[in-house]
Every structure is written in C-alpha cells, then in structure tokens.
C-alpha cells in the first residue's frame, strides 16, 4: 500500500513534524505528483501518479516540474510539503529524461521569475503565450546595458517581411 508523508507545523514555536497523511485525489483538471526529491517548499519535480478526468496532456509516470500553489489555495495537499501533492495540470511542464529531478526542481521558480518580467504589464508587457497561431514573429534583443528599459528592443514582423535590427537583417519566410 502506498503511503503519503507530509511535513506539518502544529503551531508557533513548534518543531516541524513529519507524519502520514492521505494521498490527495485529483479534481477534473488536476494531477497528483509523487515528488523526487521530496524537497520542502514550493518547487516540485516528480512523476505523475494520477490524473483528473479532464486531463489529457499528462499520463501516469510522466516526469514533470511545477511551482506549487498552496500559497494561493491554503490547502496542504496543494503544496510541496508532502510526498504526494495535487497540482492544476495547466501549471505543470514535462521534464525531459536527460534532466535529473534534482536539476529540474530548481526550474519552476526560475521560469516563473522570468515570466513575471516578460508578461507583467509594468515590466516588458509581452502578451501571454498561446497555442493559437498569431501572425508575425516577435524579436527580442537585449544588449549589455544594465538598465532593462534601455536594454530591450522589440519588433513584430509579419510573414514574408524583413527588418534591420542593429545592422543585422532579419527575414521571416512566408508561410
């Protein structure tokens, strides 16, 4: 029988306690991940243990990484403080076989930090990625300037167009 171990803090000035807890059940859009390594925190690398009824992107035993959302839900089963945790499938990404779990577990925070800079309106302000094709290609060029506002040049080019960016000609082939 598979068991779940979780870390608990029972109150102020209490030591961390590790005890058995129920393995969470997935909602329709969730996956249950068995963590490797089980690192207390919010970043997870592990294997899909179970998938929700509406999840088609992942299957059991897929290797994944994710930034857990317990701080948003407040539910212990949604965090990285258990061997088995529940995560919205939309927040997970496949972890390639050639990347070890111990290497992959550091990626979610790095990816979230970079995405925050690229997609928050007060920073670079790019549109969120989409699975729907959009015309044009966005080119991002950063130079050695220490000031982000001065370091980034963006251009959107349409298919079949050409542009010059810092003396280099960029051509986008027609589809």
SEGU-89185 format. One line per field, with one value per residue (C-alpha): chain; residue in three letters; x, y negated, z; residue number from 1. Coordinates in nm, 2 decimals. Example, Ala and Ser with C-alpha at 12.3 -4.5 7.8 and 13.67 -1.06 7.14 Angstrom:
REM SEGU-89185
chain	[A_A]
resn	[ALA_SER]
X	[1.23_1.37]
Y	[0.45_0.11]
Z	[0.78_0.71]
resi	[1_2]
END
This chain:
REM SEGU-89185
chain	[A_A_A_A_A_A_A_A_A_A_A_A_A_A_A_A_A_A_A_A_A_A_A_A_A_A_A_A_A_A_A_A_A_A_A_A_A_A_A_A_A_A_A_A_A_A_A_A_A_A_A_A_A_A_A_A_A_A_A_A_A_A_A_A_A_A_A_A_A_A_A_A_A_A_A_A_A_A_A_A_A_A_A_A_A_A_A_A_A_A_A_A_A_A_A_A_A_A_A_A_A_A_A_A_A_A_A_A_A_A_A_A_A_A_A_A_A_A_A_A_A_A_A_A_A_A_A_A_A_A_A_A_A_A_A_A_A_A_A_A_A_A_A_A_A_A_A_A_A_A_A_A_A_A_A_A_A_A_A_A_A_A_A_A_A_A_A_A_A_A_A_A_A_A_A]
resn	[UNK_UNK_UNK_UNK_UNK_UNK_UNK_UNK_UNK_UNK_UNK_UNK_UNK_UNK_UNK_UNK_UNK_UNK_UNK_UNK_UNK_UNK_UNK_UNK_UNK_UNK_UNK_UNK_UNK_UNK_UNK_UNK_UNK_UNK_UNK_UNK_UNK_UNK_UNK_UNK_UNK_UNK_UNK_UNK_UNK_UNK_UNK_UNK_UNK_UNK_UNK_UNK_UNK_UNK_UNK_UNK_UNK_UNK_UNK_UNK_UNK_UNK_UNK_UNK_UNK_UNK_UNK_UNK_UNK_UNK_UNK_UNK_UNK_UNK_UNK_UNK_UNK_UNK_UNK_UNK_UNK_UNK_UNK_UNK_UNK_UNK_UNK_UNK_UNK_UNK_UNK_UNK_UNK_UNK_UNK_UNK_UNK_UNK_UNK_UNK_UNK_UNK_UNK_UNK_UNK_UNK_UNK_UNK_UNK_UNK_UNK_UNK_UNK_UNK_UNK_UNK_UNK_UNK_UNK_UNK_UNK_UNK_UNK_UNK_UNK_UNK_UNK_UNK_UNK_UNK_UNK_UNK_UNK_UNK_UNK_UNK_UNK_UNK_UNK_UNK_UNK_UNK_UNK_UNK_UNK_UNK_UNK_UNK_UNK_UNK_UNK_UNK_UNK_UNK_UNK_UNK_UNK_UNK_UNK_UNK_UNK_UNK_UNK_UNK_UNK_UNK_UNK_UNK_UNK_UNK_UNK_UNK_UNK_UNK_UNK]
X	[0.00_0.13_0.16_0.20_0.43_0.38_0.55_0.34_0.39_0.14_0.17_0.40_0.74_0.66_0.91_0.85_0.66_0.66_0.36_0.14_-0.14_-0.40_-0.29_-0.49_-0.75_-0.73_-1.01_-1.11_-0.82_-0.56_-0.27_-0.13_0.25_0.49_0.79_1.15_1.33_1.08_1.20_1.00_0.89_0.70_0.90_0.83_0.99_0.84_0.62_0.25_0.08_-0.28_-0.46_-0.80_-1.09_-1.04_-0.66_-0.53_-0.19_-0.03_-0.04_0.07_0.45_0.52_0.81_0.70_0.81_0.58_0.56_0.31_0.01_-0.05_0.00_-0.30_-0.54_-0.43_-0.48_-0.19_-0.25_-0.18_0.17_0.52_0.52_0.41_0.54_0.22_0.06_-0.22_-0.14_-0.35_-0.23_-0.21_0.07_0.29_0.55_0.71_1.07_1.29_1.45_1.80_1.74_1.77_1.50_1.75_1.83_1.47_1.33_1.51_1.34_0.99_1.09_1.34_1.07_0.81_1.05_1.14_0.78_0.68_0.93_0.82_0.44_0.36_0.23_0.46_0.77_0.82_0.45_0.45_0.12_0.09_0.19_-0.10_-0.15_-0.34_-0.12_-0.06_0.07_0.42_0.72_0.84_1.21_1.37_1.72_1.90_2.23_2.48_2.30_2.23_1.90_1.62_1.42_1.71_1.83_1.53_1.43_1.12_0.98_0.70_0.75_0.49_0.55_0.74_0.88_1.23_1.38_1.72_1.80_2.13_2.28_2.16_1.89_1.63_1.40_1.08_0.98_0.63_0.42]
Y	[0.00_-0.34_-0.60_-0.97_-1.16_-1.53_-1.80_-1.98_-2.28_-2.25_-2.59_-2.88_-2.77_-2.41_-2.19_-2.05_-1.72_-1.45_-1.22_-1.01_-1.19_-1.09_-1.09_-1.37_-1.30_-1.50_-1.73_-1.71_-1.94_-1.83_-1.58_-1.41_-1.42_-1.20_-1.42_-1.33_-1.45_-1.54_-1.90_-2.10_-2.42_-2.52_-2.38_-2.02_-1.77_-1.43_-1.17_-1.19_-0.95_-1.01_-1.24_-1.41_-1.31_-1.61_-1.60_-1.48_-1.64_-1.41_-1.04_-0.83_-0.82_-1.13_-1.33_-1.68_-2.01_-2.27_-2.56_-2.45_-2.68_-2.61_-2.98_-3.06_-2.78_-2.74_-2.37_-2.15_-1.89_-2.17_-2.23_-2.08_-1.97_-1.62_-1.33_-1.33_-1.67_-1.80_-2.05_-2.20_-2.02_-2.36_-2.46_-2.16_-2.10_-1.78_-1.72_-1.57_-1.23_-1.38_-1.63_-1.48_-1.56_-1.74_-1.97_-2.01_-2.11_-2.45_-2.54_-2.63_-2.94_-3.05_-3.02_-3.19_-3.48_-3.53_-3.50_-3.77_-4.00_-3.93_-3.93_-4.17_-4.50_-4.71_-4.54_-4.42_-4.36_-4.08_-3.90_-3.56_-3.27_-3.10_-2.77_-2.97_-3.08_-3.45_-3.63_-3.77_-3.69_-3.89_-3.96_-4.04_-4.17_-4.26_-4.43_-4.48_-4.78_-4.74_-4.92_-4.69_-4.97_-5.07_-4.72_-4.57_-4.63_-4.45_-4.43_-4.23_-4.11_-3.96_-3.66_-3.75_-4.07_-4.19_-4.42_-4.55_-4.53_-4.68_-4.63_-4.27_-4.19_-3.95_-3.78_-3.60_-3.34_-3.35_-3.05]
Z	[0.00_-0.09_0.19_0.19_0.42_0.49_0.69_0.94_1.18_1.45_1.60_1.68_1.81_1.73_1.55_1.20_1.23_0.96_0.96_0.73_0.55_0.29_-0.07_-0.23_-0.50_-0.83_-0.93_-1.30_-1.41_-1.16_-1.15_-0.84_-0.84_-0.65_-0.57_-0.64_-0.45_-0.18_-0.11_0.14_-0.04_-0.34_-0.64_-0.74_-0.97_-0.98_-1.16_-1.23_-1.00_-1.10_-1.35_-1.32_-1.56_-1.79_-1.81_-2.15_-2.16_-1.90_-1.82_-1.52_-1.48_-1.69_-1.54_-1.46_-1.29_-1.13_-0.90_-0.63_-0.55_-0.18_-0.10_-0.32_-0.20_0.16_0.13_0.25_-0.03_-0.29_-0.17_-0.19_0.18_0.10_-0.10_-0.30_-0.39_-0.60_-0.88_-1.16_-1.47_-1.66_-1.42_-1.49_-1.76_-1.88_-1.75_-2.02_-1.94_-1.97_-1.68_-1.33_-1.08_-0.86_-1.15_-1.27_-0.92_-0.95_-1.28_-1.18_-0.97_-1.24_-1.51_-1.30_-1.23_-1.59_-1.70_-1.44_-1.60_-1.96_-1.91_-1.63_-1.78_-1.57_-1.70_-2.06_-2.11_-2.37_-2.45_-2.28_-2.50_-2.68_-2.85_-3.12_-3.40_-3.43_-3.74_-3.71_-3.51_-3.21_-3.19_-2.86_-2.84_-2.51_-2.51_-2.22_-2.07_-1.70_-1.73_-1.85_-2.01_-2.23_-2.29_-2.48_-2.83_-2.97_-3.32_-3.46_-3.81_-4.04_-4.26_-4.57_-4.42_-4.35_-4.09_-3.98_-3.61_-3.51_-3.85_-3.89_-4.15_-4.02_-4.28_-4.19_-4.45_-4.59_-4.48]
resi	[1_2_3_4_5_6_7_8_9_10_11_12_13_14_15_16_17_18_19_20_21_22_23_24_25_26_27_28_29_30_31_32_33_34_35_36_37_38_39_40_41_42_43_44_45_46_47_48_49_50_51_52_53_54_55_56_57_58_59_60_61_62_63_64_65_66_67_68_69_70_71_72_73_74_75_76_77_78_79_80_81_82_83_84_85_86_87_88_89_90_91_92_93_94_95_96_97_98_99_100_101_102_103_104_105_106_107_108_109_110_111_112_113_114_115_116_117_118_119_120_121_122_123_124_125_126_127_128_129_130_131_132_133_134_135_136_137_138_139_140_141_142_143_144_145_146_147_148_149_150_151_152_153_154_155_156_157_158_159_160_161_162_163_164_165_166_167_168_169_170_171_172_173_174_175]
END
